[in-house]
Amino acid sequence: MLTRVLTPIKYVRLLQTLNHCGRERLCKADRLDLLLEELKYMSGEWFEEMLLKETMVTLQRLKGQISWTNVPELSLFLTRINYLCAPLMDSIASATMEDINKMHYSSMYATLLPFAVLNYDSPRVDELFDICIQHFLPHISSFDPHLLVLFGYTLAVADCFPEDMVREIFNVDFLAKLDSQLETLPDALNMRIRLRLMELNRAVCLECPEFQVPWFHERYCQQLHKKGNGFITPVQQQIHKMLGEVLGGVNCAKAAVFTPYFYRVDFECVLDRHRKALSYSEQSQLQIPGDGEVRWGLDSVGKERSELPQGAQRIAVDFLDTKSFCKNSRHMKGEAMMRKRHLEILGYHVVQIPHFEWNSMELSTQDAWKEYLRKKIFTELP
């Protein structure tokens, strides 16, 4: 009985000791390479809540030791913890451009990863991408197929599409090699590479039609959709209800809409040339039962969109949760920016609702939420 009572106290003391030891090691750390080696094994909620800030302070203190030898490791760490730190990013860029010829071509993927994922931009970032791509391209045929797909997708997130890389990936011989390699990979990695190939295919089709790469993932997306669940979160249900009140009826807002190329938009509405919401037909209206489970008809996905009346505008309303932003700021990440670009190419005016705005104290009443949506949808239209 006594042991059971004391056990939680022992855990608390153990955590306190770990926190103290961790902070002490960070304060005494004086070699960046050794610190990065230890950080490989640090993850989880305990690290993020207790030691992340101290770790970033220490990394900035040691940023003078950033060199071409440790750039890939530091870049992977910053990407993994989802933390945007401009001084470290600038030091990574400087070290890479200064000694690019000493770096192995395969390290270019890891080096550029945080710049794309965390959506970091500065006067030197474009130059960094150009230098890294030129260093990598002569060796493109030697690159591991699945890593080349990941690299291509990373560059696409950053709105960068080297034609030589696109043509290398989207040819029959390369795809055959990739298929063979995927059979040898663990299931989780296999699924990840297939998803990234689809997303890269979509990005190239939308942003580089001049490359004439065909869209060959329609069947894959349909299968992916059938396997997935259509659960709508309580916040999305709340927004859907508010949209109906703002637009003049629940039939004026359609939930969980699949666009061409299989983006799933949280909500879609259409405004006519007088900025009045048009009602969807009952047959096309998606119903959200009380349990929050979305149920589509068989012809809902990939269905040809009806033509809009002249002067009408299709609106996409997306709720952005914490995954769309860097951990330490309200800076939007690269994938959310790419999604917005693509929806605009598809003809949408995109309305993004960040979680920190929707859940703010300022928007704590029904009227405030409705006024917020009204401004977002009607005031921000071009």
C-alpha positions in Angstrom: 0.0 0.0 0.0 2.8 2.4 1.0 4.7 1.6 -2.2 1.6 2.5 -4.3 1.3 5.8 -2.6 4.9 6.7 -3.0 5.2 5.6 -6.6 3.8 8.8 -8.1 6.1 10.9 -5.8 9.1 8.8 -7.0 8.2 9.6 -10.6 7.9 13.3 -9.9 11.3 13.3 -8.2 12.8 11.3 -11.1 11.5 13.8 -13.6 12.8 16.7 -11.5 16.2 15.0 -11.5 16.2 14.4 -15.2 15.2 18.0 -15.8 18.0 19.3 -13.6 20.6 17.0 -15.3 19.3 18.0 -18.8 19.5 21.7 -18.1 23.0 21.3 -16.5 24.3 19.4 -19.6 22.9 22.1 -21.9 24.5 24.9 -19.9 27.9 23.1 -19.9 27.7 22.1 -23.6 30.5 23.6 -25.6 30.8 21.4 -28.7 27.9 21.5 -31.2 28.8 18.1 -32.8 28.5 16.3 -29.5 25.2 18.1 -28.6 23.7 17.2 -32.0 24.7 13.5 -31.4 22.9 13.5 -28.1 19.8 15.3 -29.5 19.3 12.4 -32.0 17.8 10.5 -29.1 15.8 13.3 -27.5 12.1 13.4 -28.4 8.6 13.3 -26.9 6.5 15.5 -24.8 9.0 15.6 -21.9 11.7 17.0 -24.1 9.5 19.5 -25.8 7.9 20.8 -22.6 11.0 20.9 -20.4 14.1 21.2 -22.5 13.3 22.6 -25.9 13.7 26.3 -25.1 16.9 25.7 -23.3 18.1 23.5 -26.2 17.4 26.3 -28.7 19.3 28.8 -26.5 22.3 26.5 -26.4 22.2 25.9 -30.2 22.2 29.7 -30.8 25.1 30.1 -28.3 27.1 27.5 -30.3 26.0 28.7 -33.8 29.5 29.8 -34.5 30.5 26.1 -34.8 28.0 25.5 -37.6 29.9 24.1 -40.6 29.4 22.0 -43.6 30.1 18.9 -41.5 27.1 19.3 -39.2 24.6 21.3 -41.3 22.6 18.2 -42.4 22.3 17.0 -38.8 21.2 20.4 -37.5 18.8 20.8 -40.4 17.1 17.5 -39.6 16.8 18.4 -35.9 15.1 21.7 -36.6 12.7 20.0 -39.0 11.9 17.3 -36.5 11.1 19.7 -33.7 9.2 22.0 -36.0 11.0 25.0 -34.6 11.8 28.1 -36.7 14.9 29.9 -35.5 16.1 32.6 -38.0 19.6 33.0 -36.7 20.3 29.2 -37.0 18.7 29.0 -40.4 20.8 31.9 -41.7 23.9 30.3 -40.3 23.0 27.0 -42.0 22.6 28.9 -45.3 25.9 30.7 -44.9 27.9 27.6 -44.0 26.4 25.6 -46.9 27.0 28.3 -49.5 30.6 28.8 -48.2 31.6 25.1 -48.4 29.1 23.6 -50.8 31.9 21.7 -52.7 32.9 19.9 -49.6 29.4 18.5 -49.0 28.2 15.2 -50.4 25.4 15.7 -53.0 23.1 13.4 -51.0 23.1 15.8 -48.1 21.3 18.5 -50.1 18.0 17.0 -49.2 18.5 17.2 -45.5 20.1 20.7 -45.8 17.1 22.2 -47.6 14.4 20.4 -45.7 13.8 22.9 -42.9 13.7 25.8 -45.3 10.9 24.2 -47.2 9.0 22.6 -44.3 9.1 25.6 -42.0 8.6 28.0 -44.9 11.6 30.2 -44.1 12.4 32.9 -46.5 15.3 35.5 -46.5 17.3 37.3 -49.1 19.7 34.4 -49.4 17.3 31.5 -49.5 16.7 31.6 -53.2 20.5 31.6 -53.8 20.9 28.7 -51.3 18.3 26.6 -53.2 20.0 27.3 -56.6 23.4 26.4 -55.3 22.3 23.2 -53.7 20.3 22.1 -56.7 23.2 22.7 -59.1 25.5 20.8 -56.7 23.0 17.9 -56.7 21.8 17.6 -60.3 25.0 16.1 -61.9 24.5 13.1 -59.6 20.8 12.7 -60.0 21.0 9.3 -61.5 23.0 8.0 -58.5 20.3 9.1 -56.0 18.3 6.5 -54.2 14.9 6.4 -55.9 12.7 6.8 -52.8 15.0 9.6 -51.5 14.7 11.4 -54.9 10.9 11.4 -54.5 11.2 12.9 -51.0 13.7 15.5 -52.3 11.4 16.4 -55.2 8.4 16.8 -52.9 10.4 19.0 -50.5 11.4 21.3 -53.4 7.8 21.4 -54.6 6.7 22.6 -51.1 9.1 25.4 -51.6 7.6 26.1 -55.0 10.8 24.9 -56.8 10.6 22.5 -59.8 14.0 21.8 -61.4 13.0 20.4 -64.8 15.8 17.8 -64.9 14.6 16.4 -61.6 10.9 16.3 -62.7 11.8 14.5 -65.9 14.1 12.1 -64.1 11.3 11.1 -61.7 8.4 11.0 -64.1 9.7 8.5 -66.6 8.9 4.8 -66.9 12.3 3.5 -66.1 12.6 5.5 -62.9 9.1 4.5 -61.7 9.9 0.9 -62.4 13.0 1.1 -60.2 11.0 2.9 -57.5 8.3 0.1 -57.5 11.0 -2.5 -57.1 12.6 -0.6 -54.2 9.3 0.0 -52.5 8.8 -3.8 -52.2 11.8 -3.9 -50.0 10.9 -1.1 -47.6 9.0 -1.3 -44.4 5.2 -0.8 -44.8 5.1 2.7 -43.1 7.9 4.0 -45.3 6.4 2.4 -48.4 3.1 4.2 -47.8 4.8 7.5 -47.1 6.8 7.4 -50.4 3.7 6.5 -52.4 1.8 9.4 -50.8 4.7 11.8 -51.5 4.9 10.7 -55.1 1.1 11.4 -55.5 1.6 14.8 -53.9 4.5 15.6 -56.2 2.6 14.4 -59.2 -0.3 16.8 -58.2 2.1 19.7 -57.6 3.8 19.3 -61.0 0.5 19.0 -62.9 -0.9 22.1 -61.2 2.2 24.3 -61.1 4.2 23.2 -64.2 1.7 22.2 -66.9 4.3 23.0 -69.5 6.2 19.8 -68.4 3.2 17.8 -69.7 3.5 15.3 -66.9 0.3 13.2 -66.8 -1.8 12.8 -63.6 -1.7 9.1 -62.9 -2.9 8.9 -59.3 -6.7 9.1 -59.7 -7.2 5.4 -58.8 -4.7 5.7 -55.9 -6.5 8.7 -54.5 -9.9 6.9 -54.7 -8.5 3.9 -52.8 -6.9 6.2 -50.3 -10.2 8.0 -49.8 -12.1 4.7 -49.2 -9.6 3.6 -46.6 -9.7 6.9 -44.7 -12.3 8.0 -42.2 -14.5 11.0 -42.8 -14.6 12.3 -39.2 -15.5 15.9 -38.7 -14.1 17.5 -35.6 -16.3 19.5 -33.2 -14.7 22.7 -34.3 -15.5 21.9 -38.0 -19.1 21.1 -37.0 -19.3 24.5 -35.2 -17.9 26.3 -38.2 -20.3 24.5 -40.6 -23.2 25.6 -38.5 -22.0 29.3 -38.3 -21.4 29.3 -42.1 -25.0 28.3 -42.7 -26.1 31.2 -40.6 -23.8 33.7 -42.3 -24.5 32.6 -45.8 -28.3 32.3 -45.5 -28.8 28.6 -45.0 -27.0 25.3 -44.4 -27.5 24.4 -48.1 -25.2 27.3 -49.0 -22.1 25.6 -47.4 -20.9 22.2 -48.5 -18.6 20.3 -46.1 -15.7 17.9 -46.8 -15.5 18.7 -50.6 -13.0 16.9 -52.8 -11.5 19.0 -55.5 -10.0 17.9 -58.7 -6.6 16.3 -57.9 -8.1 15.2 -54.5 -7.6 18.0 -52.1 -10.2 17.8 -49.4 -11.6 21.3 -48.5 -13.2 21.7 -45.1 -16.0 23.8 -46.5 -17.0 25.1 -49.9 -19.4 27.9 -50.9 -20.1 29.8 -54.1 -20.9 33.5 -54.3 -22.6 35.0 -57.3 -21.4 38.2 -58.9 -23.5 40.2 -56.4 -21.6 38.3 -53.6 -24.7 36.4 -52.6 -24.3 32.8 -51.6 -25.7 30.2 -54.0 -27.6 27.2 -52.6 -26.4 23.6 -53.4 -29.0 21.1 -54.5 -30.2 18.7 -51.9 -28.6 15.8 -53.8 -25.1 17.3 -53.6 -25.4 18.5 -50.0 -23.2 16.5 -47.6 -25.0 15.8 -44.3 -23.1 15.7 -41.1 -25.0 13.5 -38.5 -24.8 14.1 -34.8 -22.0 11.6 -34.4 -19.7 13.7 -36.6 -19.1 10.9 -39.1 -19.2 12.1 -42.7 -21.0 9.8 -45.2 -20.4 10.4 -48.9 -22.4 9.0 -51.8 -20.6 6.7 -54.2 -20.3 9.5 -56.8 -19.0 12.2 -54.5 -15.3 11.8 -55.1 -13.8 12.8 -58.4 -17.2 14.0 -59.6 -17.1 16.7 -62.3 -17.8 20.1 -60.8 -20.7 22.0 -62.2 -20.0 25.2 -64.2 -20.4 28.4 -62.2 -22.7 31.2 -63.3 -20.9 34.1 -64.9 -19.1 36.2 -62.4 -19.5 33.7 -59.6 -16.6 32.8 -57.3 -15.9 29.4 -55.6 -14.7 29.8 -52.0 -12.7 27.3 -50.0 -12.8 27.6 -46.2 -10.1 25.8 -44.4 -9.6 25.5 -40.6 -5.8 25.4 -39.8 -4.9 23.5 -36.7 -1.6 23.6 -34.9 0.0 21.3 -37.5 -0.1 24.1 -40.0 2.2 26.3 -37.9 5.7 26.3 -36.5 5.8 25.2 -32.8 7.2 28.5 -31.5 5.3 31.0 -33.6 2.3 31.7 -35.7 4.4 31.3 -38.8 2.6 29.2 -41.4 4.4 26.1 -42.7 5.3 25.2 -46.2 2.6 22.6 -46.8 -0.2 24.9 -45.8 1.2 27.5 -48.2 1.5 25.0 -51.1 -2.1 23.9 -50.5 -3.3 27.5 -50.7 -1.4 28.0 -54.0 -2.9 24.9 -55.5 -6.5 25.7 -54.5 -6.1 29.1 -56.0 -4.9 27.5 -59.3 -8.0 25.4 -59.1 -10.1 28.5 -59.1 -10.8 29.0 -55.4 -10.6 32.0 -53.3 -9.1 30.5 -50.2 -10.2 31.6 -46.7 -7.9 30.2 -44.0 -9.1 30.1 -40.3 -6.1 29.7 -38.0 -6.9 27.9 -34.8 -5.4 30.7 -32.6 -7.9 33.2 -34.1 -11.0 31.0 -33.9 -10.2 30.0 -30.3 -9.2 33.4 -29.1 -10.8 35.3 -26.3 -11.9 37.9 -28.8 -14.1 35.3 -30.6 -15.9 34.0 -27.5 -19.5 34.6 -28.6 -21.8 33.4 -31.4 -22.1 36.9 -32.8 -18.3 37.4 -32.8 -17.7 34.1 -34.6 -20.3 34.9 -37.3 -18.9 38.4 -37.8 -15.4 36.9 -38.1 -16.6 34.5 -40.9 -18.5 37.3 -42.6 -15.4 39.5 -42.8 -13.2 36.6 -43.9 -15.5 35.5 -46.7 -16.9 38.8 -48.0 -14.3 41.5 -47.1 -11.2 39.6 -48.3 -12.6 38.8 -51.7 -10.6 40.5 -54.5 
